[in-house]
Amino acid sequence: MNGFFITFRFRNPCIMKKIISILVISFVFISYTSAQETTKEPKKWKYGLHFDTLTEKQKAFNGLTKGVRIHKVSKNHPAEAAGMLVGDILTHVSGIEITDQPHCVEVMKNVDVSSGTSILKIIRNGVKMDILVKFE
């Protein structure tokens, strides 16, 4: 005999239908979660920061000519864990001076996170600060 078969006899056909439904749903769920795990995209936002180029008014107020203003800090991202806040002015990323929004995107995209950390220089309420961002 080449195969192994198990047969069940149920007095109530509804029970068999329920068991088959549960097996099918379980199979679909396992297939779906497996497909998700294999197609995960790499994180687009290493830091979890959203920002805009400083306006002329913001530059004048802060005495700056370059930088970006943070308008959103994403939850459960390294920047949030490091303590970045909406309204912070970002001036340097890993030692590179930030000129504007497109430049900041490019710099952040190319930061080597293999060391596990990055230092962001910011201005918060007129005070210059260094923020250590840890990547996990």
N, C-alpha and C positions, 0 to 999 in steps of 0.2 A: 504494500500500500504506500503510495507516494505522498499523500497528504494527511493532515490531521484536522479533523473537523469536530466541532462541539455543537451539539444540538440542544436546544432548550424547548421545553414544552410548557406553555403557559395556558392556564385555563381562561385568563382574561386577556384578550388581544390588546387592550389599552396599555397594559404594563409593558408588553413587548414594544409597542409604538413609542412609549416614553423612553425606554432604554435605548432604542435606536436613535431617537432624537438627541438624547444626551451624548451618545457616542459621536454623532455627526457634528454637533455643536462643539464638542471638545476638540475634534479633529480640525475643524475650521479655525477655532481660536488658536490652537498650537501652530497651525500653518501660517496664520496671520502674524502672530508675534515673531515667529522665526523669520518671516520675510522682512518685517520691520527691522530686526536686529542686523540683518545682512545689508540693508539698504540705508543704514544711518548715514546722514551727511556729516561731514566734519563741521565742527562749530564755526559758524561764520564770524561770530563776535567773541574773540578771545577775552576781551575785557568786560563786555556788557555795557558799553558806554555809547550814548547817542549825543551828538554835538553839532554846533553850527559855528561858522566863522564869526569872529567878534565884529559887531557893528562899529562904526566910527565913534559913536557915543560911548560904547563899552570900552573901546580902546582908550579914549580920552579920560574916562573916569578912572580907569585902572593904571594909566600911564604906560600903556603897552602899544606896540605896533604889530605884534603877532600873537597868535593863540586861538583857542576855541573855547566856547562856553558850553558846559554840559547841560543838556536839557532833559535827559532821561538816564537813569541808572537802572539797568535790568536786574530783576530779582534773581537770586541764586547764581550770580556770576561773580568772578573774582573782584571786580571793581566795587561791588556792593559790600563784599566781605572785608575789603580793605578800608571802607569808610568814605568812599567818594559820594558826593552829594550833588543834587541838581543846583546849578548856579556856580559851581566851581569853575575857575578858569584854568584850562590845561595849557601849559607853556612848553613842557618837555616830556618826551616819552623815551625812556631808556637812554637818556643823554642826548637825544636829538631834539633840537628846537623845532617847535611846531609853528608853521606859518599860517595855515588856514585849514578849513575842513577837508578839502581833497587831499592835502598833504598829510594830515593826521590819519586819514583812512589808510593811505599808502604805508605810512610808517608803522601803524598798528598791525596791518596785515603782514608785514615783513619782520616783525619782532620775533626773535628766536626765543621760544619759551622753554627750551630744553634745560635752562638753568633753574627753572621753576619760579623765578621772580622777575619783576620789572619795577623800576622806580618811575613814578609819575611826579613831575613838579607841577604844583598847582598854586593858585592864589585863591584863598577863601576869605571873604570879607576883608580884603586888603592885606591879609597875612600870607606870606610865602610859606609853603609847606612841601615836604616830600612825602609821598604815599607809596608804601611798599605793597605791591600787588603780588599775591601768590597764586600760581596756577597749579591745579591738581590734576 
